[in-house]
């Protein structure tokens, strides 16, 4: 690694000293635990580094899931000097993160957050007054009753996405990003992005791309052990992390300030009443508070806005990529869904959100999509605000607590053949939906559950139902007309999602671009 290529002897000396200090520091702590309650079971850590070398640092959720067979549904690992408790089943997650949410609603310290500008994303904020204010702002806009107002816009954006995909199907990933960003920006900033190559969308995408590096363990580890790396001069070996982090922080500032300033200006310049949006609604509320409260409220509004946008845009795009991969690999699933849509809605109409209860197989596909490849396999980690005793185990104050969504989604007793894509697992024998909905564990837990989940769920349904009604998905063909086989590969950064793969996306035989454009204008 670049931060270790020079000054090797000095680094080894620092490392040896840190190991010795770590062992000495932990002796009284270990003795205290032995006299009381034990830590949850887990692999034996080594001094300083803990279990780092035992974990798949790219996909750690898979390691935690494998360890479930050895250590059980609750296990303990140590990453550097951080205590980590992993919950490998939904009952354990519900018991700790929801029923004991007064203890487990904090967030752990992550050394890369502030340097990379991610401290402005309130999803990572510690539990407290600022977090509560940010969450209240989002809840007022995206609670279940308020989310109804966005459905016509979501439908229009989904149909525009189909037109774009017919024009240029090879850029399907870009079209998903545009759809997701357009829905989020309309709801949050009353901003209508261009259908393609929008500068505001690109500004946020630059931040996402830059910030992805901040979550990688090979970035977190050196900043945790050697925080002075952020103070090295640019010419010094090891300063690449500082330059990278400074770039990410500049992108963060741009992605926060530009859309917010647009929303402010739009409120001042639009002669008629602007469309309702989170920012405009809360600026109006803010004007009713005294001036001493305004800076705090405005800062919270900016952070809540960018957090809502990043969470919505990135997770929706990732889920649509997973859905597309599933449709390419399982054409029989697509055909069954299309038959259901044609029978219920007809071939001369497009799905509307009111049709959702009439399309149980489409619903089953969405449930299986979020279960099969959850976009946040470890959710967002919680932290223990105080020490706790749970089922006879000692949970240290400050411990990171991970709800392992991947393990829940791979529970063979609940989901037989869990690695396979089988929507029928969510249907009863008579074709109605079961009570099992993976969205109950993919949107987070307890007081930290995603406040925009109702709007995100509606966006997913609208996009997927519209795509199934209008598009066919299949393998791409080679020059001889044979299917191009591929092994799916996944990116693991802000979210877990497939890397672009070869496929063929085309309009169904009865669908034309002109009909879609007419429906778009009518919608």
MARVO-491126 format. One line per field, with one value per residue (C-alpha): x, y, z; residue number from 1; residue in one letter. Coordinates in Angstrom, 2 decimals, decimal comma, padded with zeros to 5 digits. Layout:
// MARVO-491126
c1 = c(X_...)
c2 = c(Y_...)
c3 = c(Z_...)
num = c(NUM_...)
residuo = c(a_...)
***
This chain:
// MARVO-491126
c1 = c(000,00_001,28_001,19_003,64_006,12_008,50_009,88_009,34_011,54_009,82_006,41_007,40_008,56_005,27_003,37_005,27_004,74_001,05_000,72_002,39_000,19_-002,88_-002,10_-001,43_-004,58_-006,77_-005,50_-007,70_-010,64_-010,36_-010,01_-013,17_-015,13_-014,01_-015,26_-018,65_-020,20_-018,35_-018,29_-020,32_-018,45_-016,20_-012,80_-009,76_-008,37_-004,68_-003,21_-003,86_-005,29_-007,96_-009,70_-008,85_-006,92_-009,77_-012,41_-013,15_-012,54_-014,48_-017,56_-017,32_-021,00_-020,18_-017,53_-019,95_-022,59_-020,12_-019,18_-022,83_-022,49_-019,57_-020,41_-024,17_-026,61_-024,71_-020,92_-018,06_-015,10_-012,51_-011,40_-008,29_-009,34_-013,06_-015,45_-017,92_-021,04_-022,69_-026,34_-026,97_-030,72_-033,79_-035,02_-031,68_-031,78_-035,31_-034,46_-031,39_-031,83_-035,57_-036,69_-033,51_-033,28_-032,61_-029,17_-028,45_-029,36_-025,93_-023,39_-019,77_-016,77_-015,32_-011,98_-012,65_-016,04_-014,90_-011,87_-014,03_-016,95_-019,37_-020,02_-022,50_-024,59_-026,74_-027,24_-023,80_-024,48_-024,39_-027,73_-028,72_-030,55_-029,02_-029,85_-033,43_-033,91_-032,62_-034,81_-037,88_-037,31_-037,21_-040,13_-042,42_-041,87_-041,60_-043,93_-046,44_-049,33_-047,20_-045,53_-048,79_-048,13_-045,07_-046,72_-047,76_-044,20_-042,73_-045,00_-044,03_-040,33_-040,64_-042,28_-039,60_-037,00_-038,58_-038,43_-034,73_-034,08_-035,74_-033,58_-030,34_-030,67_-026,91_-026,89_-029,44_-027,40_-027,28_-031,04_-031,64_-029,42_-031,29_-034,67_-033,58_-031,96_-034,92_-037,42_-035,24_-034,38_-037,98_-039,19_-036,36_-035,39_-038,21_-035,51_-036,27_-033,06_-032,45_-033,33_-029,61_-026,29_-027,64_-024,90_-026,55_-026,89_-023,26_-022,15_-023,75_-022,45_-018,91_-019,35_-020,69_-017,77_-015,23_-016,87_-016,99_-013,32_-014,00_-015,84_-013,07_-011,17_-007,89_-008,75_-010,27_-007,39_-004,51_-006,55_-007,47_-003,90_-002,16_-004,51_-001,51_-001,76_-004,32_-001,65_001,18_002,42_001,38_004,91_005,29_004,85_001,52_-000,22_-002,36_-005,09_-005,21_-005,50_-008,18_-010,12_-009,87_-011,28_-014,18_-014,87_-014,97_-017,42_-019,51_-019,75_-020,76_-023,43_-024,90_-024,80_-025,68_-029,09_-030,00_-029,16_-031,20_-034,24_-033,81_-033,57_-036,56_-038,72_-037,77_-038,13_-041,09_-044,12_-046,67_-046,44_-043,53_-044,16_-044,00_-040,57_-038,78_-036,50_-039,17_-041,56_-038,92_-037,57_-041,13_-041,25_-037,86_-039,11_-041,50_-038,65_-036,55_-033,20_-031,15_-032,69_-032,29_-028,58_-029,11_-032,29_-030,76_-027,69_-029,93_-032,10_-029,06_-027,75_-031,18_-031,67_-028,39_-028,79_-032,27_-031,01_-027,94_-029,84_-032,72_-030,74_-028,01_-030,15_-032,88_-030,35_-028,60_-031,89_-032,90_-029,54_-030,15_-033,65_-032,28_-029,67_-032,38_-034,58_-031,73_-030,79_-034,40_-036,51_-039,36_-039,87_-040,19_-042,65_-044,88_-044,92_-045,77_-048,61_-050,01_-049,77_-051,38_-054,25_-054,99_-054,24_-054,35_-051,80_-053,08_-052,48_-049,59_-049,53_-050,56_-049,75_-053,38_-052,85_-050,33_-052,68_-053,82_-050,31_-049,05_-046,40_-044,86_-044,82_-043,13_-040,43_-039,69_-039,47_-037,16_-034,99_-034,28_-033,76_-031,58_-028,91_-029,56_-028,01_-026,90_-025,78_-024,61_-027,20_-025,64_-023,85_-025,30_-023,32_-023,99_-024,44_-023,90_-022,69_-025,36_-025,96_-027,82_-028,61_-025,77_-023,24_-021,43_-021,84_-019,22_-020,11_-019,19_-019,32_-020,30_-023,44_-024,11_-027,44_-026,24_-028,94_-027,04_-027,27_-030,99_-031,55_-029,57_-031,40_-032,07_-034,78_-036,72_-035,55_-034,68_-032,13_-031,50_-028,84_-031,38_-033,85_-037,31_-040,15_-042,65_-041,29_-043,41_-046,67_-049,08_-050,52_-053,49_-051,23_-051,67_-048,76_-047,32_-046,73_-042,96_-041,71_-037,91_-038,42_-038,92_-035,20_-033,62_-034,59_-032,73_-033,81_-035,19_-034,96_-032,51_-034,94_-034,94_-037,43_-037,86_-038,73_-042,33_-041,28_-038,38_-040,70_-043,16_-040,32_-039,17_-042,65_-043,43_-040,15_-040,21_-043,89_-043,45_-040,34_-042,04_-045,05_-042,98_-039,59_-038,05_-034,73_-032,45_-028,81_-026,83_-025,95_-022,60_-022,01_-023,33_-026,51_-025,47_-026,10_-023,12_-022,66_-021,14_-020,39_-022,01_-019,55_-020,49_-019,33_-019,17_-018,92_-021,77_-024,04_-023,74_-024,81_-023,88_-021,19_-022,50_-023,06_-023,90_-027,63_-030,31_-033,16_-035,87_-039,50_-042,12_-043,74_-046,87_-044,99_-043,86_-041,99_-044,77_-047,38_-045,09_-044,54_-048,30_-048,76_-045,99_-047,79_-051,12_-049,53)
c2 = c(000,00_003,55_004,61_001,80_001,96_004,42_004,59_000,86_000,52_003,43_002,00_-001,39_000,28_002,18_-001,04_-003,02_-000,27_-000,11_-003,89_-003,77_-000,85_-002,64_-005,81_-003,83_-001,74_-004,80_-006,78_-005,11_-005,02_-008,74_-009,51_-007,49_-009,35_-012,76_-011,89_-010,92_-011,87_-013,13_-011,48_-013,25_-016,14_-015,45_-016,09_-015,31_-011,84_-011,04_-007,98_-004,60_-005,94_-008,11_-010,32_-008,21_-011,02_-013,49_-011,40_-010,90_-007,12_-006,69_-008,68_-009,06_-010,03_-013,36_-014,11_-013,22_-015,47_-018,37_-017,91_-018,25_-022,05_-022,01_-019,22_-018,78_-015,97_-013,42_-013,26_-011,00_-009,87_-007,15_-004,92_-003,03_-001,71_-001,70_-004,17_-005,49_-007,53_-009,18_-010,22_-013,01_-013,47_-011,25_-012,18_-011,09_-007,86_-007,09_-007,84_-005,61_-002,86_-002,36_-003,50_-002,03_000,91_003,30_001,63_000,71_003,80_005,42_005,21_003,99_006,20_005,69_007,41_008,24_009,98_013,52_013,56_012,42_014,77_012,01_013,61_015,84_012,72_012,58_008,83_008,55_011,17_010,17_009,78_013,13_016,41_017,19_013,72_014,00_017,36_016,01_012,94_015,00_017,11_014,02_012,34_015,34_015,09_011,33_009,78_007,31_009,77_012,52_010,14_009,84_013,27_012,01_009,12_010,97_012,30_008,82_007,36_010,05_009,54_005,76_006,16_008,65_006,09_003,53_006,00_006,57_002,83_002,23_005,00_003,73_000,36_-000,12_002,73_001,06_001,75_005,46_005,52_003,93_006,56_009,32_007,95_007,57_011,01_012,67_011,29_012,27_015,75_016,52_015,54_017,23_020,30_020,75_020,29_018,70_017,12_016,74_013,29_012,77_014,35_016,66_018,75_018,68_014,91_014,60_016,74_014,31_011,30_012,71_012,84_009,27_008,07_009,88_008,82_005,13_004,87_006,08_002,89_000,55_-001,04_-000,34_003,37_003,15_001,13_003,53_006,55_004,76_003,74_006,80_009,84_012,09_011,02_013,82_016,37_015,27_017,78_016,92_016,00_013,45_009,70_008,60_011,91_010,36_009,58_013,22_014,44_011,86_012,83_016,56_015,93_013,99_016,76_019,38_017,16_016,84_020,61_021,04_018,33_019,90_023,58_023,64_021,93_023,80_027,15_026,18_025,47_028,81_030,70_028,88_029,95_033,56_033,57_031,32_033,56_030,83_028,61_026,20_022,50_021,21_019,95_019,14_022,18_024,73_023,42_023,66_027,03_028,29_026,67_028,12_031,64_031,24_030,63_033,29_034,14_032,41_029,07_029,54_028,54_025,26_024,49_025,43_023,27_020,35_020,93_020,87_017,65_015,99_016,93_015,53_012,43_011,77_012,25_010,03_007,25_007,25_007,62_005,11_002,33_002,59_002,46_-000,53_-002,41_-001,81_-003,22_-006,32_-006,67_-006,45_-009,12_-011,39_-010,91_-011,70_-014,86_-016,01_-015,30_-017,53_-015,13_-012,16_-014,01_-014,98_-011,40_-010,06_-012,57_-011,35_-007,70_-008,39_-010,33_-007,74_-004,45_-005,34_-004,72_-001,27_000,28_000,81_-000,04_002,61_002,46_001,64_-001,66_-002,86_-005,09_-006,78_-007,91_-010,31_-011,94_-008,55_-007,88_-011,25_-010,32_-007,10_-008,95_-011,54_-008,86_-007,11_-010,46_-012,13_-009,40_-006,86_-003,52_-002,91_-006,39_-005,18_-002,41_000,72_-000,23_000,80_001,43_000,76_004,02_002,16_-001,28_-003,97_-007,57_-009,50_-013,22_-013,53_-011,80_-008,57_-005,87_-003,14_000,52_001,90_-001,51_-001,51_-003,61_-004,97_-006,33_-008,83_-008,53_-010,95_-013,69_-013,03_-013,25_-016,50_-018,30_-021,70_-022,57_-019,52_-019,33_-022,80_-022,62_-019,06_-018,28_-018,87_-016,29_-017,75_-015,19_-017,99_-018,35_-015,29_-016,74_-019,13_-022,16_-020,06_-017,33_-014,73_-013,06_-014,46_-012,30_-012,47_-009,14_-008,66_-004,91_-005,27_-005,99_-004,23_-000,65_-000,65_-001,18_000,53_004,29_004,26_002,71_004,61_007,51_007,63_003,95_004,55_006,76_004,45_001,42_003,23_004,20_000,59_-000,76_001,90_001,40_-002,41_-002,76_-000,30_-002,12_-005,51_-004,16_-002,60_-004,31_-007,71_-008,66_-011,38_-012,38_-010,40_-012,40_-012,94_-012,73_-016,29_-015,54_-017,47_-016,19_-014,39_-016,12_-014,19_-014,56_-011,69_-009,46_-007,03_-003,62_-003,12_000,50_002,67_-000,19_-003,77_-004,04_-005,76_-004,30_-003,64_-006,90_-007,73_-007,96_-007,20_-004,87_-004,21_-003,06_-005,77_-006,47_-004,42_-001,44_001,54_004,66_006,89_005,17_005,63_009,29_009,85_008,06_010,21_013,42_012,11_010,98)
c3 = c(000,00_-000,74_002,91_003,80_000,93_002,61_006,11_006,55_009,63_011,34_010,47_011,89_015,09_015,36_014,65_017,31_019,87_019,06_019,46_022,87_023,97_022,68_024,66_027,84_027,40_026,98_029,97_032,63_030,26_029,53_033,25_034,02_031,39_032,63_036,14_034,77_031,46_028,39_025,03_022,34_020,69_017,75_016,18_018,30_017,46_017,18_018,93_017,27_014,01_015,59_013,00_009,94_008,24_008,77_007,01_003,34_003,32_000,06_001,06_004,87_005,15_003,51_006,13_008,93_007,36_007,08_010,75_011,76_011,46_013,94_016,36_016,09_015,39_017,49_017,22_018,21_016,13_016,60_013,76_014,86_018,29_017,49_019,14_016,54_017,29_014,27_014,34_011,85_012,17_012,04_015,55_017,04_015,03_016,21_019,84_019,94_017,35_017,73_021,19_022,75_020,39_023,30_023,53_019,91_017,87_017,79_014,95_015,26_014,68_011,19_010,64_006,97_007,36_008,15_005,81_002,89_003,63_004,58_007,96_006,09_005,43_008,55_008,14_009,76_012,46_016,13_017,84_019,33_018,79_015,38_014,09_015,40_013,66_010,34_010,58_011,45_008,34_006,11_007,87_007,34_003,58_003,02_005,62_004,18_003,84_002,27_-000,21_-002,18_-003,68_-005,55_-007,38_-010,57_-010,89_-010,31_-012,99_-015,47_-014,78_-015,18_-018,59_-019,66_-018,63_-020,98_-023,88_-023,13_-022,99_-026,34_-027,83_-026,30_-024,51_-024,10_-021,58_-019,30_-016,18_-016,97_-017,56_-014,15_-012,53_-014,35_-013,25_-009,63_-009,52_-011,22_-008,72_-005,77_-007,07_-007,97_-004,50_-002,59_-004,62_-007,17_-009,78_-013,14_-014,43_-018,11_-019,41_-020,08_-019,04_-016,38_-014,70_-011,26_-011,39_-012,51_-009,55_-007,12_-009,05_-008,72_-004,97_-004,84_-006,95_-004,78_-001,51_-002,43_-001,51_002,01_002,94_001,80_004,69_002,94_003,38_006,85_008,34_007,60_008,71_011,91_012,76_011,30_011,45_010,77_007,10_006,66_007,63_005,39_002,78_-000,77_-001,81_000,98_000,34_001,79_001,04_-001,73_000,81_001,88_-001,72_-002,45_000,69_-000,06_-003,55_-002,05_000,45_-002,33_-004,24_-001,08_-000,67_-004,31_-004,13_-000,97_-001,90_-005,62_-005,46_-002,27_-003,86_-006,91_-004,71_-002,92_-006,18_-007,67_-004,72_-005,40_-009,19_-009,99_-010,39_-009,70_-006,66_-007,13_-006,92_-003,36_-002,37_000,84_000,66_-000,27_002,40_005,12_004,03_004,48_007,93_008,76_008,10_011,03_013,50_015,17_013,57_016,28_015,28_011,53_011,09_012,94_010,97_007,62_008,22_009,17_006,09_003,79_005,34_005,38_001,71_000,42_002,61_001,22_-002,32_-001,97_-000,22_-002,68_-005,90_-005,13_-003,65_-006,32_-009,15_-007,59_-007,13_-010,75_-011,88_-009,75_-011,22_-014,76_-014,05_-012,65_-015,71_-018,10_-016,18_-015,62_-018,73_-017,49_-014,57_-016,93_-019,17_-016,24_-014,96_-018,40_-018,74_-015,39_-016,46_-019,86_-018,26_-015,58_-017,34_-021,03_-023,73_-024,62_-021,20_-018,77_-015,08_-012,58_-008,89_-008,12_-009,98_-007,41_-005,35_-008,58_-009,59_-006,88_-009,08_-009,91_-006,17_-005,57_-008,10_-006,22_-002,90_-004,39_-006,01_-002,71_-000,93_-003,59_-003,68_-000,90_-001,81_001,80_002,89_006,32_006,52_008,09_011,34_014,70_017,88_021,55_023,48_026,77_027,74_027,80_028,80_026,12_026,48_028,97_026,69_027,45_024,77_025,34_025,22_021,79_020,11_016,45_015,99_012,51_011,34_008,75_006,09_003,87_006,52_006,98_003,23_003,06_005,88_004,30_006,82_005,66_002,04_000,67_-002,16_-001,01_-003,62_-006,41_-007,74_-007,03_-006,75_-006,13_-002,59_-001,70_-003,06_-001,43_-003,24_-004,44_-005,83_-003,12_-001,37_001,85_004,93_004,41_003,05_002,88_002,77_006,51_006,91_003,93_004,90_008,20_011,79_014,85_015,14_012,23_009,73_006,42_006,72_002,92_002,54_001,43_-001,49_-002,38_-002,38_-004,67_-007,05_-007,26_-007,95_-010,55_-012,42_-012,35_-013,27_-016,16_-017,41_-017,29_-019,18_-021,96_-022,30_-022,98_-021,34_-022,66_-023,16_-025,70_-028,83_-030,52_-034,29_-034,73_-032,79_-029,68_-026,16_-024,65_-021,32_-018,41_-014,74_-012,80_-010,97_-008,25_-007,11_-003,35_-002,34_-001,15_-002,26_-003,50_-007,14_-010,41_-012,61_-016,13_-018,00_-021,64_-022,28_-024,83_-023,86_-026,46_-026,54_-026,48_-029,84_-029,13_-027,62_-029,68_-028,73_-030,08_-027,86_-024,85_-025,62_-025,85_-022,52_-021,07_-022,02_-020,79_-017,49)
num = c(1_2_3_4_5_6_7_8_9_10_11_12_13_14_15_16_17_18_19_20_21_22_23_24_25_26_27_28_29_30_31_32_33_34_35_36_37_38_39_40_41_42_43_44_45_46_47_48_49_50_51_52_53_54_55_56_57_58_59_60_61_62_63_64_65_66_67_68_69_70_71_72_73_74_75_76_77_78_79_80_81_82_83_84_85_86_87_88_89_90_91_92_93_94_95_96_97_98_99_100_101_102_103_104_105_106_107_108_109_110_111_112_113_114_115_116_117_118_119_120_121_122_123_124_125_126_127_128_129_130_131_132_133_134_135_136_137_138_139_140_141_142_143_144_145_146_147_148_149_150_151_152_153_154_155_156_157_158_159_160_161_162_163_164_165_166_167_168_169_170_171_172_173_174_175_176_177_178_179_180_181_182_183_184_185_186_187_188_189_190_191_192_193_194_195_196_197_198_199_200_201_202_203_204_205_206_207_208_209_210_211_212_213_214_215_216_217_218_219_220_221_222_223_224_225_226_227_228_229_230_231_232_233_234_235_236_237_238_239_240_241_242_243_244_245_246_247_248_249_250_251_252_253_254_255_256_257_258_259_260_261_262_263_264_265_266_267_268_269_270_271_272_273_274_275_276_277_278_279_280_281_282_283_284_285_286_287_288_289_290_291_292_293_294_295_296_297_298_299_300_301_302_303_304_305_306_307_308_309_310_311_312_313_314_315_316_317_318_319_320_321_322_323_324_325_326_327_328_329_330_331_332_333_334_335_336_337_338_339_340_341_342_343_344_345_346_347_348_349_350_351_352_353_354_355_356_357_358_359_360_361_362_363_364_365_366_367_368_369_370_371_372_373_374_375_376_377_378_379_380_381_382_383_384_385_386_387_388_389_390_391_392_393_394_395_396_397_398_399_400_401_402_403_404_405_406_407_408_409_410_411_412_413_414_415_416_417_418_419_420_421_422_423_424_425_426_427_428_429_430_431_432_433_434_435_436_437_438_439_440_441_442_443_444_445_446_447_448_449_450_451_452_453_454_455_456_457_458_459_460_461_462_463_464_465_466_467_468_469_470_471_472_473_474_475_476_477_478_479_480_481_482_483_484_485_486_487_488_489_490_491_492_493_494_495_496_497_498_499_500_501_502_503_504_505_506_507_508_509_510_511_512_513_514_515_516_517_518_519_520_521_522_523)
residuo = c(x_x_x_x_x_x_x_x_x_x_x_x_x_x_x_x_x_x_x_x_x_x_x_x_x_x_x_x_x_x_x_x_x_x_x_x_x_x_x_x_x_x_x_x_x_x_x_x_x_x_x_x_x_x_x_x_x_x_x_x_x_x_x_x_x_x_x_x_x_x_x_x_x_x_x_x_x_x_x_x_x_x_x_x_x_x_x_x_x_x_x_x_x_x_x_x_x_x_x_x_x_x_x_x_x_x_x_x_x_x_x_x_x_x_x_x_x_x_x_x_x_x_x_x_x_x_x_x_x_x_x_x_x_x_x_x_x_x_x_x_x_x_x_x_x_x_x_x_x_x_x_x_x_x_x_x_x_x_x_x_x_x_x_x_x_x_x_x_x_x_x_x_x_x_x_x_x_x_x_x_x_x_x_x_x_x_x_x_x_x_x_x_x_x_x_x_x_x_x_x_x_x_x_x_x_x_x_x_x_x_x_x_x_x_x_x_x_x_x_x_x_x_x_x_x_x_x_x_x_x_x_x_x_x_x_x_x_x_x_x_x_x_x_x_x_x_x_x_x_x_x_x_x_x_x_x_x_x_x_x_x_x_x_x_x_x_x_x_x_x_x_x_x_x_x_x_x_x_x_x_x_x_x_x_x_x_x_x_x_x_x_x_x_x_x_x_x_x_x_x_x_x_x_x_x_x_x_x_x_x_x_x_x_x_x_x_x_x_x_x_x_x_x_x_x_x_x_x_x_x_x_x_x_x_x_x_x_x_x_x_x_x_x_x_x_x_x_x_x_x_x_x_x_x_x_x_x_x_x_x_x_x_x_x_x_x_x_x_x_x_x_x_x_x_x_x_x_x_x_x_x_x_x_x_x_x_x_x_x_x_x_x_x_x_x_x_x_x_x_x_x_x_x_x_x_x_x_x_x_x_x_x_x_x_x_x_x_x_x_x_x_x_x_x_x_x_x_x_x_x_x_x_x_x_x_x_x_x_x_x_x_x_x_x_x_x_x_x_x_x_x_x_x_x_x_x_x_x_x_x_x_x_x_x_x_x_x_x_x_x_x_x_x_x_x_x_x_x_x_x_x_x_x_x_x_x_x_x_x_x_x_x_x_x_x_x_x_x_x_x_x_x_x_x_x_x_x_x_x_x_x_x_x_x_x_x_x_x_x_x_x_x_x)
***
